[in-house]
Amino acid sequence: MAEHIVKFDIAPKAVRVPTGTLLAEAAHQAGVTIQQPCGGQGRCGRCVVLVQSGTVRRRSTLRLSSADVESGYALACQTVVEGDVSVVVPPQEKIERRLTTDRTAAEIEPPAGYNPDHLQTIRRVALTLPTPTLDDQTDDWSRFQKTLRLERGHPEVKASLRQLRQLGQTLRDGDWRVTAILDTETGDESARLIAVHPGHIPDHAPVWGVAIDIGTTTVTLYLVDLFTGRVQTQVAEYNGQIARGEDVISRIIYSGKNGGGIEMRDLVLGTINELVSEACQRTQIQADEIVKATIAGNSTMIHLLLGIPALSIRLSPFVTAINQIPTLPAQEVGLNIHPDAVVDCLPGVASYVGSDISAGVLSSGLDNTDKISLFIDVGTNGEIVFGNNEWLVACACSAGPAFEGSGVVDGMRATKGAIEEVWINQATYEPTYRVIGGGKPRGICGSGLIALLAEMFLTGVIDKSGNVNLTLSTTRVRTGDHGPEYVIAWANETALGRDIVISHVDIDNLLRAKAAIYAGYTVLAESVGIPLEAVEQFLVGGSFGKYINVEKAVEIGLLPDLPWENFHFLGNTAARGAYLALLDREARARIQDIAARMTYIELSADNLFYEAFTSALFLPHTDLSRFPTVQTAINV
Amino acid sequence: MAEHIVKFDIAPKAVRVPTGTLLAEAAHQAGVTIQQPCGGQGRCGRCVVLVQSGTVRRRSTLRLSSADVESGYALACQTVVEGDVSVVVPPQEKIERRLTTDRTAAEIEPPAGYNPDHLQTIRRVALTLPTPTLDDQTDDWSRFQKTLRLERGHPEVKASLRQLRQLGQTLRDGDWRVTAILDTETGDESARLIAVHPGHIPDHAPVWGVAIDIGTTTVTLYLVDLFTGRVQTQVAEYNGQIARGEDVISRIIYSGKNGGGIEMRDLVLGTINELVSEACQRTQIQADEIVKATIAGNSTMIHLLLGIPALSIRLSPFVTAINQIPTLPAQEVGLNIHPDAVVDCLPGVASYVGSDISAGVLSSGLDNTDKISLFIDVGTNGEIVFGNNEWLVACACSAGPAFEGSGVVDGMRATKGAIEEVWINQATYEPTYRVIGGGKPRGICGSGLIALLAEMFLTGVIDKSGNVNLTLSTTRVRTGDHGPEYVIAWANETALGRDIVISHVDIDNLLRAKAAIYAGYTVLAESVGIPLEAVEQFLVGGSFGKYINVEKAVEIGLLPDLPWENFHFLGNTAARGAYLALLDREARARIQDIAARMTYIELSADNLFYEAFTSALFLPHTDLSRFPTVQTAINV
């Protein structure tokens, strides 16, 4: 067998290994320590290295983007040597940063062949008006309209009173040469005037828009050059409403109190306007250069943003005040961008299937594929869409925020200090864990909880009902304040100065959450008479989905047992859908179409749901035949 | 000759007079004093009596409405006995009131056969929505739209964010039975939601609108039941902007100063909102029951109302910022009526031919007649329209406010204390005058100035150039502070405690004003090649026009020398035009059409104008052949 020379940048000398040797093994031989908390399963991404030259073969690229692979990154535990190679081992903190930084933004690229002339509703037109004379006393506004009609063929232009007030001065400041920004949302037949600038602005100057995803937990904003489609910057911040409730239900209740609706509106506007300000500062532009905004969010978020009472959303029969919001000027909404900017709150479907889902479905491509697909957005709620280019059914599972760390004593959001992955030694029951940002843990986030649940189940720390096995010969299992519990980190290892544990109550909450989601799949599948096994692709959206470990999620029965390659993790599909709608009138029309043809199935009205829920309260499920790979794993 | 018995209610016994005897003469015989300040010419209206029974023939009914005549009123100096008659002589103060009260309002009647279903853009529809259930989770707004579409066939309905915020609660308050107020301005294809009320409102309950005329001097408002067309109340008040300038030019200048535009806007809004409040109080309704407003006004007034800079109006080439204002929600305009009420500022033509004129032309019917017609609105400016149903030309004469009492030392507006009519005794040069509201005079208003000028000219107090003849044997002519002058009232007769006079300077100003207007007719007539003598009807609009004395106005050359019956005094044509547009979408379309097809002739660019102006600076005109009846009067 051929041998190859492998050189690691931080090792004093190269090693010689046969073809097919794992880079991890070669590193070991060279005396280089590469972290492998997942035990070399290619799942944690901690063993990433940079192959500078030479031939390798990647068995798996999980946690690597295609850009990473192109740049030469490889997982040491999943990559074999096939020639002489030179490898750089990045410093640990750089890996940490890479793993914990949201890579979605960098990956957002304008749609292939993006043609703003055809797809963008915003137009920028340079106009030269004939100068008024005593023989031509046409009023300013008619003069402007006429020039626009003659030069650009927009037969009808509408303007706000604000624009009409400013027009005369602008025309004279520009000596009758001006540049107009128009919105042609309804087609070139009619246009809405957003702004007029004196003089002719060069074609290469950008015109800005923002795509906003209002999550219950996090608000994300992309600042986008509307004509190139480039995402100039991406910013995100916790939704300021968190202070008044973690989930939509508590926020609806709060908003119904005296003055609560106004406060909720102000809080989320505060968050958005801060993000606008930050994005502008980064890009060195003025906020009033932003002339268009698309907004995705669940129905409660959109109602609260617009100051529309949301109370009916939480009371049977669970109806929204409005799903199809007309476009509104920014000033009316309260966004600190150009006051006449077009704000397009994307259309939602139902009380618990909002525009985050319709935009997410667009972004996922589910509505455009022949393949039978499942789409799930696991955020503070779990919304599921089943379908393809011919039909769409959707439901929302009141999963609760357990997987966002709420309802679990040591649960927390996926931020610095959160345990995001856990492995338990089958023999000793001792855990290994990875903390976001490194350092001492403060709690466990969603992906950590999934991994923990799976590992506890597979190692027998808990049984299929979630009961902790107190008979194990380890101090990690014990009876605590909340009943039986498992200790993930001892007090001296944590940033809290106390043990981080998962109790039987926490486990119950997690089981209920995952059971609700699995029951959702089941009901949707039964509603259309297509078994889950027939699902050809499983599309996972939502920021939570980005770091989910498929194997573990299948092991606990949160995801159905499908081949790994059928799972696609899409990041923030709602934000990306809003971005596409911002750029592309056809994408916007598709969201409309998605919202219109999606059949919403109300689970609370469905006895089938309760049955499915009850059956799914086990690990991974009462009916183990639904999880053949888990069955195999247990038997091993 | 037959004799008849005439009985006056205030005379002890009846008199016997032959057929054809004037009632005034019969009264004299019966010992009844009837005031005849105009000398029995049938012009002052002071000798009005009520014929309770019997046959009379009215030679003239000037200053009587058709309703008056129907009620039996007659001018004693113009009415002859043709049978036994019984006459009531009204107390003098009752006559004063009748003469000085604006009778226009009472005369405004809905257009014959007014059919709101066809003509009114506002619709009130009672809707019963299906109650939402778990099987029908349609959102409130879609549910509302769908019901509206099914029941009324409005395919597209738009709503403000304000309406969307309120809808859900209103639907539930009304237990899914609501009454919607819609505007269908653009036809039944699309509608704009103005308001939704819980429950079903009975059909007979009125829906209110306001028609507003913003005059430079006076703002007039009619509160109108939109479905019956009835004018419920009419209110008027001085335009609050007067404090910042009497004419449009001074207001434009003021508005261009720092903060001046905002102040001007607030001032006129203050006036309008006060009028709204007064009209509502009188009618015992709430301001937000008013759901539609139409507004007429000259272009400066409309610009200032909307906060649109008006500076370009007064600078060559005299263009407005906008003539065709889109409809706006009341809140954006600042009107204190329903915030989503439709505010329709009617379309104007040019800087000095505003929507008061396009609405006035509609009201006058000029655009609809075969007859060659002249229309004039003498307000603070004098705008003239020449034309018929086939063509329309218009101009504005910078007449200045002399006929509104400004630019004349003892000039004043037509309010209490103003001398509104003057007669001068040919032999003694002693004047007789009538004061609005009775009592001592404070000054002279427009109609008084016209009468005064005519009387001075006819009696030789002034010559045809306006020079005072100081050689007359009367103390009434003298040289005062401003040069030669004529004393109309001695100090002890006046409320001022000083003499009320007209000086040579005042006379010059009046001559310039009337010459500007006459030059306007001339230029318009020449522009279309039709002589003034061919004018078949002369339509006089504007509140000033209401009390104008045709004979006097012809004598000074302010009106052309046409047969009396060709003159029609129409009162506030701008307000009436706004009223018609408020009721009737076809009338509104006609105003649009009038504005579009009216050719504006800019006098300041016209040498012909200066010639015509110079020729008209004489009484009545350099070319006396243009005024044959005046020529006759002088020769008599």
Contacts between the chains, C-beta under 8 A, distances in Angstrom:
chain1	res1	chain2	res2	distance
A	132	B	317	5.0
A	132	B	319	4.8
A	133	B	317	5.2
A	134	B	316	6.7
A	134	B	317	4.7
A	134	B	318	7.6
A	134	B	602	5.6
A	134	B	604	7.7
A	134	B	605	4.2
A	135	B	605	7.8
A	136	B	317	7.7
A	137	B	317	5.8
A	137	B	318	6.1
A	137	B	319	5.1
A	137	B	350	5.8
A	137	B	351	7.0
A	137	B	600	6.8
A	137	B	602	6.5
A	138	B	319	6.9
A	139	B	319	5.7
A	139	B	320	4.3
A	139	B	321	6.4
A	139	B	322	5.3
A	139	B	323	4.5
A	139	B	324	7.9
A	139	B	350	7.9
A	140	B	312	7.2
A	140	B	319	6.4
A	140	B	320	7.2
A	140	B	321	4.8
A	140	B	322	6.6
A	141	B	321	6.4
A	141	B	322	4.0
A	141	B	323	7.6
A	141	B	324	7.3
A	142	B	322	7.6
A	142	B	323	6.6
A	142	B	324	6.9
A	143	B	319	7.9
A	158	B	326	6.6
A	159	B	326	7.3
A	161	B	306	6.3
A	161	B	307	7.5
A	161	B	308	7.9
A	161	B	328	6.0
A	161	B	332	5.6
A	161	B	333	7.8
A	164	B	306	7.4
A	164	B	308	5.8
A	164	B	321	6.7
A	164	B	322	5.6
A	164	B	325	7.8
A	165	B	306	7.4
A	165	B	307	5.7
A	165	B	308	5.1
A	165	B	309	6.9
A	165	B	321	8.0
A	167	B	321	6.4
A	167	B	322	7.8
A	168	B	308	7.4
A	168	B	309	5.5
A	168	B	311	7.8
A	168	B	312	5.8
A	168	B	321	4.3
A	169	B	309	6.4
A	172	B	312	7.8
A	306	B	161	6.3
A	306	B	164	7.4
A	306	B	165	7.4
A	307	B	161	7.5
A	307	B	165	5.7
A	308	B	161	7.9
A	308	B	164	5.8
A	308	B	165	5.1
A	308	B	168	7.4
A	309	B	165	6.9
A	309	B	168	5.5
A	309	B	169	6.4
A	311	B	168	7.7
A	312	B	140	7.2
A	312	B	168	5.8
A	312	B	172	7.8
A	316	B	134	6.7
A	317	B	132	5.0
A	317	B	133	5.2
A	317	B	134	4.7
A	317	B	136	7.7
A	317	B	137	5.8
A	318	B	134	7.6
A	318	B	137	6.1
A	319	B	132	4.7
A	319	B	137	5.1
A	319	B	138	6.9
A	319	B	139	5.7
A	319	B	140	6.4
A	319	B	143	7.9
A	320	B	139	4.3
A	320	B	140	7.2
A	321	B	139	6.4
A	321	B	140	4.7
A	321	B	141	6.4
A	321	B	164	6.7
A	321	B	165	7.9
A	321	B	167	6.4
A	321	B	168	4.2
A	322	B	139	5.3
A	322	B	140	6.5
A	322	B	141	4.0
A	322	B	142	7.6
A	322	B	164	5.6
A	322	B	167	7.8
A	323	B	139	4.5
A	323	B	141	7.6
A	323	B	142	6.6
A	324	B	139	7.9
A	324	B	141	7.3
A	324	B	142	6.9
A	325	B	164	7.8
A	326	B	158	6.6
A	326	B	159	7.3
A	328	B	161	6.0
A	332	B	161	5.6
A	333	B	161	7.8
A	350	B	137	5.8
A	350	B	139	7.9
A	351	B	137	7.0
A	600	B	137	6.8
A	602	B	134	5.5
A	602	B	137	6.4
A	604	B	134	7.5
A	605	B	134	4.1
A	605	B	135	7.6
